[in-house]
Amino acid sequence: MIDISVSNQWRQAFPGAHIGMLLMGNMDNRKRSTPLDELKKDLVFALRSKYDGYSRADLLKTQVLRAYKAYYRNFGKTYHIQLQLESILHKGKSLPNVSPLVDANFAAEMETFLLSAGHDADRLCSPVRIGKSHGTEAFIQINGSKKTLKANDMVMTDAKGVVCTVIYGQDQRTPISPNTRRALYVTYVPPGIETASVATHLETIKKNIILFAPDAAVEFQQVYSADGP
């Protein structure tokens, strides 16, 4: 079991925010065709049907995208899930094929619009903490670039350093790989979104994983709220 917690600093900095955690094991992440591929195609069709004719302004009236817009605006950024949704609706893009565990998470993001990162749980070094960045920390992004963090961003660290931030994404040390057998999914949710939506998102990731890993086991699942447990 990984020692996981959220800090009082995170709670104080982001009132109304949530963190979702889902740790699953006993999975095979080798790239292959799975029933998840059909779900992804159905999801793209459903998104285009539901949001047919929607402009960016229309999309931003939805509760979840509006909440993320407010968070990203503090950093002069645009929420990348919103941009990916627009590419599906307006540019004919499909969901990518990376690996089953990555695709399960991305499909859940596009279904709920909540932001999640997926880590190889066996590459994380306890303790794992959710906190607030100070603007002095640095890490190596998944693409190999070194970044100094923006201040006041949600950040996850382990014993070796920063592993993820909302604005700069994941590190190069702990991402899901073809060899991953245990995955930790972390959902970062700004104020303005209900706790129930976070719980639904975790269940959606789990549902997607069961499509290709029916024997997968939930090792840990929890939603943390800044204003509660």
Order of alpha helices (4+ residues) and beta strands (2+ residues): beta-alpha-beta-alpha-alpha-alpha-alpha-alpha-beta-beta-beta-beta-beta-beta-beta-beta-alpha-beta
